[in-house]
Amino acid sequence: MKIYRPLLAELNLTYPQYLVMLVLWEEGSATVSGIGEKLGLDSGTLTPLLKRMETAGYLERKRSEKDERIVTILLTPNGRNLRTKARSVPEKLFCQTGVSEKDAFALKEVLDKLGCEIPG
């Protein structure tokens, strides 16, 4: 997703990190497995990504007291505040590509029907 790079560089996020943030901004918190299911990522890919995001101060990981295998991901204040800056990403993307917002949402609906769920 090269087109996202300059837009996300301003936020210090990679494209996969941005997708994780979209899930968390939408849901508030989520388990690692829940994020993985939504994004189609396995825990081997997701865990190092989440650790880097935790180090950056965007989220925190909490192990369940009942079952330590379950890890819940929560946004930090920095992670919540980043949402304000990120709101301009879709609009800037539309401007760069020439694709209208209406067309982008229509494409998303088609992809969702095909089983290619895209957050946002």
C-alpha positions as a Markdown table, in Angstrom:
| # | Residue | x | y | z |
|---|---|---|---|---|
| 1 | Met | 0.0 | 0.0 | 0.0 |
| 2 | Lys | 2.6 | 2.5 | -1.2 |
| 3 | Ile | 0.1 | 5.3 | -1.6 |
| 4 | Tyr | -0.5 | 5.3 | 2.2 |
| 5 | Arg | 3.2 | 5.5 | 3.1 |
| 6 | Pro | 3.6 | 9.3 | 3.0 |
| 7 | Leu | 0.2 | 9.9 | 4.7 |
| 8 | Leu | 1.0 | 7.4 | 7.5 |
| 9 | Ala | 4.6 | 8.6 | 7.9 |
| 10 | Glu | 3.1 | 11.8 | 9.3 |
| 11 | Leu | 1.5 | 9.6 | 12.0 |
| 12 | Asn | 4.5 | 7.4 | 12.5 |
| 13 | Leu | 2.5 | 4.3 | 11.5 |
| 14 | Thr | 2.9 | 1.6 | 8.9 |
| 15 | Tyr | -0.1 | 0.4 | 6.9 |
| 16 | Pro | -0.6 | -2.7 | 9.1 |
| 17 | Gln | -0.3 | -0.6 | 12.2 |
| 18 | Tyr | -2.9 | 1.8 | 10.7 |
| 19 | Leu | -5.3 | -1.1 | 10.2 |
| 20 | Val | -4.9 | -2.2 | 13.8 |
| 21 | Met | -5.6 | 1.4 | 14.9 |
| 22 | Leu | -8.8 | 1.5 | 12.8 |
| 23 | Val | -10.0 | -1.6 | 14.6 |
| 24 | Leu | -9.2 | -0.2 | 18.0 |
| 25 | Trp | -10.7 | 3.3 | 17.2 |
| 26 | Glu | -13.9 | 1.5 | 16.1 |
| 27 | Glu | -14.1 | -1.0 | 19.0 |
| 28 | Gly | -12.2 | 0.7 | 21.8 |
| 29 | Ser | -10.4 | -2.5 | 22.8 |
| 30 | Ala | -10.0 | -6.0 | 21.3 |
| 31 | Thr | -8.2 | -9.2 | 21.9 |
| 32 | Val | -5.2 | -10.1 | 19.8 |
| 33 | Ser | -7.2 | -13.0 | 18.3 |
| 34 | Gly | -10.1 | -10.6 | 17.5 |
| 35 | Ile | -7.9 | -8.2 | 15.7 |
| 36 | Gly | -6.2 | -11.0 | 13.9 |
| 37 | Glu | -9.6 | -12.3 | 12.7 |
| 38 | Lys | -10.7 | -8.9 | 11.5 |
| 39 | Leu | -7.5 | -8.2 | 9.6 |
| 40 | Gly | -6.7 | -11.7 | 8.5 |
| 41 | Leu | -3.4 | -11.8 | 10.4 |
| 42 | Asp | -2.0 | -14.6 | 12.5 |
| 43 | Ser | -0.6 | -14.1 | 15.9 |
| 44 | Gly | 3.0 | -14.6 | 14.7 |
| 45 | Thr | 2.6 | -11.5 | 12.5 |
| 46 | Leu | 0.4 | -9.5 | 14.9 |
| 47 | Thr | 2.3 | -9.9 | 18.1 |
| 48 | Pro | 5.6 | -8.2 | 17.0 |
| 49 | Leu | 3.5 | -5.4 | 15.4 |
| 50 | Leu | 1.6 | -4.8 | 18.6 |
| 51 | Lys | 4.8 | -4.8 | 20.6 |
| 52 | Arg | 6.2 | -2.1 | 18.4 |
| 53 | Met | 3.0 | -0.1 | 18.8 |
| 54 | Glu | 3.1 | -0.5 | 22.5 |
| 55 | Thr | 6.7 | 0.7 | 22.6 |
| 56 | Ala | 5.6 | 3.7 | 20.5 |
| 57 | Gly | 3.0 | 4.5 | 23.2 |
| 58 | Tyr | -0.2 | 3.9 | 21.1 |
| 59 | Leu | -1.6 | 0.9 | 23.0 |
| 60 | Glu | -1.1 | -1.3 | 25.9 |
| 61 | Arg | -1.5 | -5.1 | 26.2 |
| 62 | Lys | -3.2 | -6.7 | 29.2 |
| 63 | Arg | -3.2 | -10.4 | 29.9 |
| 64 | Ser | -6.4 | -11.9 | 31.2 |
| 65 | Glu | -6.2 | -12.9 | 34.9 |
| 66 | Lys | -8.4 | -15.9 | 34.2 |
| 67 | Asp | -6.5 | -17.1 | 31.1 |
| 68 | Glu | -3.1 | -15.7 | 30.4 |
| 69 | Arg | -3.3 | -16.8 | 26.8 |
| 70 | Ile | -5.9 | -14.1 | 26.2 |
| 71 | Val | -4.4 | -10.7 | 25.6 |
| 72 | Thr | -6.6 | -7.6 | 25.3 |
| 73 | Ile | -5.3 | -4.5 | 23.4 |
| 74 | Leu | -6.3 | -1.1 | 24.8 |
| 75 | Leu | -5.6 | 2.3 | 23.4 |
| 76 | Thr | -3.5 | 4.7 | 25.4 |
| 77 | Pro | -4.4 | 8.4 | 25.5 |
| 78 | Asn | -1.7 | 8.9 | 22.7 |
| 79 | Gly | -3.4 | 6.2 | 20.7 |
| 80 | Arg | -6.8 | 7.8 | 21.1 |
| 81 | Asn | -5.4 | 11.3 | 20.3 |
| 82 | Leu | -3.8 | 9.9 | 17.1 |
| 83 | Arg | -7.3 | 9.4 | 15.7 |
| 84 | Thr | -7.8 | 13.1 | 15.3 |
| 85 | Lys | -4.7 | 13.4 | 13.1 |
| 86 | Ala | -5.7 | 10.2 | 11.2 |
| 87 | Arg | -9.1 | 11.5 | 10.2 |
| 88 | Ser | -7.6 | 13.3 | 7.2 |
| 89 | Val | -6.0 | 10.1 | 5.8 |
| 90 | Pro | -9.0 | 8.9 | 3.7 |
| 91 | Glu | -9.7 | 12.4 | 2.3 |
| 92 | Lys | -6.1 | 12.9 | 1.3 |
| 93 | Leu | -6.1 | 9.4 | -0.2 |
| 94 | Phe | -9.2 | 10.2 | -2.3 |
| 95 | Cys | -7.5 | 13.4 | -3.5 |
| 96 | Gln | -4.4 | 11.6 | -4.5 |
| 97 | Thr | -6.2 | 8.8 | -6.4 |
| 98 | Gly | -9.0 | 10.7 | -7.9 |
| 99 | Val | -11.4 | 8.0 | -6.6 |
| 100 | Ser | -14.5 | 9.5 | -5.0 |
| 101 | Glu | -15.6 | 8.6 | -1.5 |
| 102 | Lys | -18.8 | 7.2 | -2.9 |
| 103 | Asp | -16.9 | 4.9 | -5.3 |
| 104 | Ala | -14.5 | 3.8 | -2.5 |
| 105 | Phe | -17.4 | 2.8 | -0.2 |
| 106 | Ala | -19.0 | 0.9 | -3.1 |
| 107 | Leu | -15.8 | -1.0 | -3.7 |
| 108 | Lys | -15.5 | -1.7 | 0.0 |
| 109 | Glu | -19.1 | -3.2 | 0.0 |
| 110 | Val | -18.2 | -5.4 | -2.9 |
| 111 | Leu | -15.0 | -6.6 | -1.3 |
| 112 | Asp | -16.8 | -7.2 | 2.0 |
| 113 | Lys | -19.4 | -9.4 | 0.1 |
| 114 | Leu | -16.5 | -11.3 | -1.4 |
| 115 | Gly | -15.1 | -12.0 | 2.1 |
| 116 | Cys | -12.3 | -9.4 | 1.9 |
| 117 | Glu | -13.4 | -7.4 | 5.0 |
| 118 | Ile | -11.6 | -4.1 | 5.2 |
| 119 | Pro | -11.8 | -2.1 | 8.4 |
| 120 | Gly | -13.2 | 1.4 | 8.4 |
